[in-house]
């Protein structure tokens, strides 16, 4: 397993929480290249917006079902990081977050309205979706033709938060010689940039 030697403040236990009701700002300069999606002002309230149970097993993913794309963030209670990253058969687009990092991610999604909008199953015509699974119980927020107009802004804010946390987890797989993490990161960056240029995903 390889990890970033200088973890971003965004992912520290003391990082500010995302506040979806305030103004837009850039969290990191390089985030613009990853999407330049409207990210919202972080609040300074240290209390969790959605407190995870102690030792909770959490998996959070973003999927585009039609394109077969899935980016997953696994809590470190779900898998052993060293074993997972060195296994040549493990999901190359999955990353592992600490309990503190996962709490920050869940807080951001909660602020953007994930838990108010989530359903036990994804929409059958979903263009994309965010999935939060806590202790084996999944919840889905889908972007589809039936998504209310007023809910789409919150969805895209939640997606932007997910993408920034995902991209700032610096660990990568070492179990397969022909897998190039830098090239895969660049591919994902290009996809995110293409979505930005097309405008937000549309059902």
Secondary structure by P-SEA (a helix, b strand, c coil): cccccccccccccccbbbbccbbbbbccccccccccccccccccccccccccccccbbbbbcccccccbbbbbbccccccaaaaaacccccccbbbbcaaaaaaaaaaaaaaccccccccccccccccbbbbbcccbbbbbbbcccccccaaaaaaaaaaaaaaaaaaccccccccccccaaaaaaaaaaaaaaaaaaccccc
